[in-house]
Amino acid sequence: MINMIQYLEQNPSLVTLLKEKKASLIGVTELEQKAILDSFDEELNVENRLWN
């Protein structure tokens, strides 16, 4: 799982495709995929708050 998250961090365009449901993660449940995508949203929100 950690390798997958690191790969997504290096390939943000894939995160976009996952959010648009144009791609999926094989071997990951829908709930796990939602949690992964939510963590990317939270990470962006935290970064934005630091700069405001």
Backbone torsions as a table, in degrees:
resi	resn	phi	psi	omega
1	MET	NA	-42.7	-179.0
2	ILE	-60.9	-40.5	179.2
3	ASN	-62.7	-37.7	179.7
4	MET	-65.4	-43.8	179.9
5	ILE	-64.8	-41.4	177.5
6	GLN	-62.4	-40.1	178.3
7	TYR	-63.3	-42.1	179.2
8	LEU	-65.4	-36.1	177.6
9	GLU	-63.5	-34.9	-179.4
10	GLN	-82.2	-14.9	-177.5
11	ASN	-131.1	70.2	-176.1
12	PRO	-60.6	-23.4	178.2
13	SER	-64.8	-30.7	177.2
14	LEU	-68.1	-36.1	176.7
15	VAL	-60.6	-42.6	177.9
16	THR	-60.8	-45.0	178.7
17	LEU	-62.4	-38.9	178.3
18	LEU	-64.5	-41.9	179.5
19	LYS	-65.2	-34.2	179.6
20	GLU	-84.2	1.7	-179.2
21	LYS	59.5	33.9	175.4
22	LYS	-99.3	-2.3	176.8
23	ALA	-148.0	163.3	176.4
24	SER	-144.8	162.8	179.3
25	LEU	-102.6	114.0	-178.6
26	ILE	-69.9	134.0	177.7
27	GLY	84.9	6.9	179.2
28	VAL	-118.2	130.6	179.4
29	THR	-69.0	163.1	178.9
30	GLU	-60.4	-38.9	179.7
31	LEU	-66.3	-42.5	178.0
32	GLU	-64.3	-41.5	179.3
33	GLN	-63.6	-41.3	177.9
34	LYS	-61.8	-42.4	179.8
35	ALA	-63.2	-41.2	178.7
36	ILE	-63.1	-47.6	-179.1
37	LEU	-65.8	-38.2	177.1
38	ASP	-62.3	-37.3	-179.6
39	SER	-65.3	-33.9	176.4
40	PHE	-68.5	-37.7	176.2
41	ASP	-64.0	-43.7	-179.2
42	GLU	-65.0	-39.5	179.2
43	GLU	-61.3	-42.4	178.8
44	LEU	-66.0	-41.0	179.7
45	ASN	-64.2	-39.5	178.9
46	VAL	-65.0	-44.5	178.7
47	GLU	-61.1	-42.1	-179.8
48	ASN	-64.5	-39.3	179.9
49	ARG	-65.9	-33.0	-179.1
50	LEU	-66.3	-29.4	-176.4
51	TRP	-91.5	-11.2	-178.7
52	ASN	-82.9	NA	NA
